[in-house]
Amino acid sequence: MRWYGKVLGFIAGWLLMRHPAGGLIGLAIGHAFDAGWFFRKGPDPYKELGVSETASDAEVERAYRRLITQYHPDRLEGVAEELRKQAQERASSINRAYETIQKERRKPSKD
């Protein structure tokens, strides 16, 4: 868990308001930044693959393989160009979601 937003927020709030209450307000804002409340990272990768956050690695892998074979543009040879582009966009979002989940699960927990 990050902590520097809280510290910097506390210091900045105290200095700007010249009162301990300003420090508390800054601390709250710093916590919100550390928690990522101000920056949305895009669509939920678990919803994109149709699995829950508690799904095992095998379940995530199965969902990914099922969806990517369904939407891979190379499997749609004779379809209209518009449908092929939609499938390509969907395949890209599936790949991004899978890579995001893999990175998240490999990352060591800092809590």
Phi and psi restraints in degrees (value plus and minus 20) as a CYANA .aco file:
   2 ARG   PHI     -97.9   -57.9
   2 ARG   PSI     130.9   170.9
   3 TRP   PHI    -149.1  -109.1
   3 TRP   PSI     -38.7     1.3
   4 TYR   PHI     -88.7   -48.7
   4 TYR   PSI     -47.3    -7.3
   5 GLY   PHI     -83.9   -43.9
   5 GLY   PSI     -59.4   -19.4
   6 LYS   PHI     -83.9   -43.9
   6 LYS   PSI     -66.9   -26.9
   7 VAL   PHI     -84.0   -44.0
   7 VAL   PSI     -69.3   -29.3
   8 LEU   PHI     -84.4   -44.4
   8 LEU   PSI     -58.3   -18.3
   9 GLY   PHI     -83.7   -43.7
   9 GLY   PSI     -62.5   -22.5
  10 PHE   PHI     -80.9   -40.9
  10 PHE   PSI     -67.9   -27.9
  11 ILE   PHI     -84.1   -44.1
  11 ILE   PSI     -66.6   -26.6
  12 ALA   PHI     -84.1   -44.1
  12 ALA   PSI     -62.2   -22.2
  13 GLY   PHI     -83.4   -43.4
  13 GLY   PSI     -63.6   -23.6
  14 TRP   PHI     -82.4   -42.4
  14 TRP   PSI     -65.7   -25.7
  15 LEU   PHI     -88.4   -48.4
  15 LEU   PSI     -58.8   -18.8
  16 LEU   PHI     -91.1   -51.1
  16 LEU   PSI     -59.8   -19.8
  17 MET   PHI    -115.9   -75.9
  17 MET   PSI     -33.5     6.5
  18 ARG   PHI      33.0    73.0
  18 ARG   PSI      23.6    63.6
  19 HIS   PHI    -177.8  -137.8
  19 HIS   PSI     127.0   167.0
  20 PRO   PHI     -79.0   -39.0
  20 PRO   PSI     -49.1    -9.1
  21 ALA   PHI     -83.6   -43.6
  21 ALA   PSI     -54.1   -14.1
  22 GLY   PHI     -83.6   -43.6
  22 GLY   PSI     -55.6   -15.6
  23 GLY   PHI     -82.9   -42.9
  23 GLY   PSI     -59.9   -19.9
  24 LEU   PHI     -88.2   -48.2
  24 LEU   PSI     -59.6   -19.6
  25 ILE   PHI     -84.3   -44.3
  25 ILE   PSI     -63.9   -23.9
  26 GLY   PHI     -82.6   -42.6
  26 GLY   PSI     -58.1   -18.1
  27 LEU   PHI     -81.5   -41.5
  27 LEU   PSI     -63.4   -23.4
  28 ALA   PHI     -83.9   -43.9
  28 ALA   PSI     -62.9   -22.9
  29 ILE   PHI     -86.5   -46.5
  29 ILE   PSI     -60.3   -20.3
  30 GLY   PHI     -82.9   -42.9
  30 GLY   PSI     -58.6   -18.6
  31 HIS   PHI     -82.6   -42.6
  31 HIS   PSI     -61.8   -21.8
  32 ALA   PHI     -81.8   -41.8
  32 ALA   PSI     -59.4   -19.4
  33 PHE   PHI     -85.9   -45.9
  33 PHE   PSI     -64.2   -24.2
  34 ASP   PHI     -82.6   -42.6
  34 ASP   PSI     -55.8   -15.8
  35 ALA   PHI     -98.9   -58.9
  35 ALA   PSI     -31.3     8.7
  36 GLY   PHI      62.8   102.8
  36 GLY   PSI       4.1    44.1
  37 TRP   PHI     -92.6   -52.6
  37 TRP   PSI     -43.7    -3.7
  38 PHE   PHI    -110.7   -70.7
  38 PHE   PSI     -36.6     3.4
  39 PHE   PHI    -140.4  -100.4
  39 PHE   PSI      91.1   131.1
  40 ARG   PHI    -104.6   -64.6
  40 ARG   PSI     117.4   157.4
  41 LYS   PHI    -117.6   -77.6
  41 LYS   PSI      -9.2    30.8
  42 GLY   PHI      84.1   124.1
  42 GLY   PSI    -185.5  -145.5
  43 PRO   PHI     -87.9   -47.9
  43 PRO   PSI     134.4   174.4
  44 ASP   PHI     -89.6   -49.6
  44 ASP   PSI     100.1   140.1
  45 PRO   PHI     -85.5   -45.5
  45 PRO   PSI     -49.1    -9.1
  46 TYR   PHI     -89.5   -49.5
  46 TYR   PSI     -60.0   -20.0
  47 LYS   PHI     -86.6   -46.6
  47 LYS   PSI     -56.1   -16.1
  48 GLU   PHI     -79.7   -39.7
  48 GLU   PSI     -58.9   -18.9
  49 LEU   PHI    -109.9   -69.9
  49 LEU   PSI     -30.7     9.3
  50 GLY   PHI      57.8    97.8
  50 GLY   PSI      11.6    51.6
  51 VAL   PHI    -146.5  -106.5
  51 VAL   PSI     144.0   184.0
  52 SER   PHI    -106.8   -66.8
  52 SER   PSI     146.5   186.5
  53 GLU   PHI     -89.1   -49.1
  53 GLU   PSI     -39.5     0.5
  54 THR   PHI    -112.6   -72.6
  54 THR   PSI     -13.6    26.4
  55 ALA   PHI     -84.9   -44.9
  55 ALA   PSI     125.3   165.3
  56 SER   PHI     -93.5   -53.5
  56 SER   PSI     147.1   187.1
  57 ASP   PHI     -80.0   -40.0
  57 ASP   PSI     -56.8   -16.8
  58 ALA   PHI     -86.3   -46.3
  58 ALA   PSI     -59.2   -19.2
  59 GLU   PHI     -87.8   -47.8
  59 GLU   PSI     -59.6   -19.6
  60 VAL   PHI     -83.3   -43.3
  60 VAL   PSI     -64.1   -24.1
  61 GLU   PHI     -81.2   -41.2
  61 GLU   PSI     -64.5   -24.5
  62 ARG   PHI     -81.4   -41.4
  62 ARG   PSI     -65.4   -25.4
  63 ALA   PHI     -83.2   -43.2
  63 ALA   PSI     -62.4   -22.4
  64 TYR   PHI     -81.2   -41.2
  64 TYR   PSI     -69.4   -29.4
  65 ARG   PHI     -82.9   -42.9
  65 ARG   PSI     -59.7   -19.7
  66 ARG   PHI     -83.0   -43.0
  66 ARG   PSI     -67.1   -27.1
  67 LEU   PHI     -90.9   -50.9
  67 LEU   PSI     -59.9   -19.9
  68 ILE   PHI     -89.6   -49.6
  68 ILE   PSI     -53.6   -13.6
  69 THR   PHI     -90.9   -50.9
  69 THR   PSI     -48.9    -8.9
  70 GLN   PHI     -93.9   -53.9
  70 GLN   PSI     -58.5   -18.5
  71 TYR   PHI    -127.5   -87.5
  71 TYR   PSI     -18.1    21.9
  72 HIS   PHI     -84.1   -44.1
  72 HIS   PSI     108.8   148.8
  73 PRO   PHI     -81.4   -41.4
  73 PRO   PSI     -48.5    -8.5
  74 ASP   PHI     -88.3   -48.3
  74 ASP   PSI     -40.8    -0.8
  75 ARG   PHI    -104.6   -64.6
  75 ARG   PSI     -26.2    13.8
  76 LEU   PHI    -131.6   -91.6
  76 LEU   PSI      42.6    82.6
  77 GLU   PHI     -85.4   -45.4
  77 GLU   PSI     -68.7   -28.7
  78 GLY   PHI    -118.4   -78.4
  78 GLY   PSI      -3.3    36.7
  79 VAL   PHI    -112.4   -72.4
  79 VAL   PSI     148.4   188.4
  80 ALA   PHI     -83.3   -43.3
  80 ALA   PSI     134.4   174.4
  81 GLU   PHI     -82.6   -42.6
  81 GLU   PSI     -56.3   -16.3
  82 GLU   PHI     -83.9   -43.9
  82 GLU   PSI     -63.2   -23.2
  83 LEU   PHI     -86.4   -46.4
  83 LEU   PSI     -55.9   -15.9
  84 ARG   PHI     -84.8   -44.8
  84 ARG   PSI     -60.4   -20.4
  85 LYS   PHI     -85.9   -45.9
  85 LYS   PSI     -60.7   -20.7
  86 GLN   PHI     -82.3   -42.3
  86 GLN   PSI     -62.0   -22.0
  87 ALA   PHI     -85.2   -45.2
  87 ALA   PSI     -57.7   -17.7
  88 GLN   PHI     -85.3   -45.3
  88 GLN   PSI     -62.1   -22.1
  89 GLU   PHI     -84.2   -44.2
  89 GLU   PSI     -61.5   -21.5
  90 ARG   PHI     -86.2   -46.2
  90 ARG   PSI     -61.1   -21.1
  91 ALA   PHI     -83.2   -43.2
  91 ALA   PSI     -58.4   -18.4
  92 SER   PHI     -84.4   -44.4
  92 SER   PSI     -62.3   -22.3
  93 SER   PHI     -88.4   -48.4
  93 SER   PSI     -54.1   -14.1
  94 ILE   PHI     -85.6   -45.6
  94 ILE   PSI     -64.5   -24.5
  95 ASN   PHI     -81.5   -41.5
  95 ASN   PSI     -64.1   -24.1
  96 ARG   PHI     -81.4   -41.4
  96 ARG   PSI     -63.3   -23.3
  97 ALA   PHI     -83.0   -43.0
  97 ALA   PSI     -63.8   -23.8
  98 TYR   PHI     -84.9   -44.9
  98 TYR   PSI     -63.7   -23.7
  99 GLU   PHI     -83.8   -43.8
  99 GLU   PSI     -59.0   -19.0
 100 THR   PHI     -82.2   -42.2
 100 THR   PSI     -64.4   -24.4
 101 ILE   PHI     -84.9   -44.9
 101 ILE   PSI     -62.2   -22.2
 102 GLN   PHI     -83.1   -43.1
 102 GLN   PSI     -64.1   -24.1
 103 LYS   PHI     -82.5   -42.5
 103 LYS   PSI     -62.6   -22.6
 104 GLU   PHI     -83.1   -43.1
 104 GLU   PSI     -59.2   -19.2
 105 ARG   PHI     -98.1   -58.1
 105 ARG   PSI     -45.0    -5.0
 106 ARG   PHI    -100.9   -60.9
 106 ARG   PSI     -45.7    -5.7
 107 LYS   PHI     -88.6   -48.6
 107 LYS   PSI     109.5   149.5
 108 PRO   PHI     -89.2   -49.2
 108 PRO   PSI     122.9   162.9
 109 SER   PHI     -93.9   -53.9
 109 SER   PSI     114.3   154.3
 110 LYS   PHI    -129.1   -89.1
 110 LYS   PSI      -3.3    36.7
